[in-house]
Amino acid sequence: MRFAIVTRRKWFFLLSGSITLAGIIVMLIFGLNLGTDFKAGAQIQVQLNQSFRSAQVQQAFSTVGLSVPTGAVTSAGTNGQTAVVRLGTTLTATQEAAINTALHKEFPKALVPAEFSSVDPMIAKEQSQTAIWAVALASLGIVVYVAIRFEYRFAVSGIVALLHDAFIVISFFALLRIQVDLPFIAAVLTIVGYSINDTIVIFDRIRENMKAAKVKTLRELEELVDHSLWQTMTRSINTVLTVLFAAITLFLFGGSSIHNFTFALLIGLVSGAYSSIFIASPLWVVWRSRSFGKSKKKRAVA
């Protein structure tokens, strides 16, 4: 059953604005749970081959003079018998050897040596800057391409929708305290590419319909964009469902190493489909309709 999308744009803008505001509040209160890729420190992953409590792991580390903060111990693996410990400081070779000994003493079935990954402050800062530049340059390239292929109004509307998608994913990760690492940045870039692809398909249909119609009023423009949206609706829904099925399968059976990546994809795919239909095109209508007012003023002056 079809319904008018563009004329109800204020409700969609209000919904997105509310989500964005909630995300800002979450970011200010909780911040991001940065992983060792972006925050100096060390991460230790060890297969214990038995059930464990966080207090047991903390006790093992305390015997070698290391304090593990509350919440810094998590479980991983299909059976939850792999411990992942995050520390705020880097480790020396001597400390790593002592940790292996303490873990094997506390957990005789543990598979040692453990996997250690450390990032010093300078590397963490460089990787954070590189991640920001990657997202910024990708967004800039999209703006330039869409502006050349279509027009600057389409480009700006499309990039607003992309930022909307990225911010929603970031907000979810901040609220749920999920670790933000390099695979998360890869997920954001994947979402950006997917979302703009869907948006361009809709924009292309709007442009083709504009060529065949002489739109002179806001009402005519709204009807034309609504018609364009419904012409591409089946394609948009089928595409996102197909990709969602694949992402859900990866999320359920892909293992802990890509769990956060696929979770970000799931949120971003839903948000991307929503923004392409309910945000990007209605936003373009609002901007494009201003040209009608300018034309009337020019005719009046003439």
C-alpha positions, 0 to 999 in steps of 0.5 A: 500500500503506497502512501505519501513520503515526501509530504510527511518529511517533517516526521521523518526529520523529527525522528532522525533529529531525535535519534541524533540528539540522543546519540549526542547525549550518549556520546557526551555521557559515555563516550566511546569504548576505544579499543587498543587500536585507538587507545594506548595499552595492551590486549591479552587473549588467552584460551583457558579451555574452562569456564571462568570468572572475571575475579579469577583472571584479575587474581592471576594478574594481581600476582604479577603486580598488574591491576585489571580494572572492573569490566576489562575482562570479557569472554570470547569464543563459541563456548565463552572459554577464551578470556580477553583482558584489556590494560591501560599500559603496554607490557614488557617481554618480562611482564608477558612471560610472568602473565603466561606463568600466572595464567597457567598456574591459575588455569592449568588447562590454559593454552599458553603463551597468550596472544599479546597486542600492544599499542603505544600512545604515538601509534594510537594517535596516528591510527585515530587520525588515519581513521578520521582521514579515511572517513573524511576523504571517502565522504569528500570523494562521494560529494565530488562524484555526486555533484559532477554526476548530478548536482550539488543539491543531490551531493549535499543531501546524500552526504547528510544521509551518510553522516546520519547513518555513521552517527547512528552506528557510533551512537549504538556502539557508545550506548552499548559500550561495544569496543571501537577498533579498526574493523569498526572503521571498516564497517563504517566505510562499508556502510557509507559505500552501500548507503550512497549506492542506494541513494544514487539509484533513487536520485537517478530515477528522480533526475530521469523523471524531472527530464520528462516533467515540467515541475513548477510548484512544490506540490508537483515536485513532491508528487514527482519525488514520491513517484520516483521513490515508489518506482525504486522501492521494491529494488531498495527493499529487496537489496537491503534484505538480501544484504541483511540476510548475509550480515545476520548469518555472519553475525550468528556464525562468523565468530567473535573476531568479526562480531562487532564488525557485523553488528555495525553492518546490521545497524548501518544497513537498516539506517542506510535504507531508511535514510536513502528513502526518508531523509536524502530525497525529502531533504533534496525536495526542501532545498530544490523547492527554494528555487521556485521562490527565487524564480517568482521573485525574478519574474516579479522584478522583471 
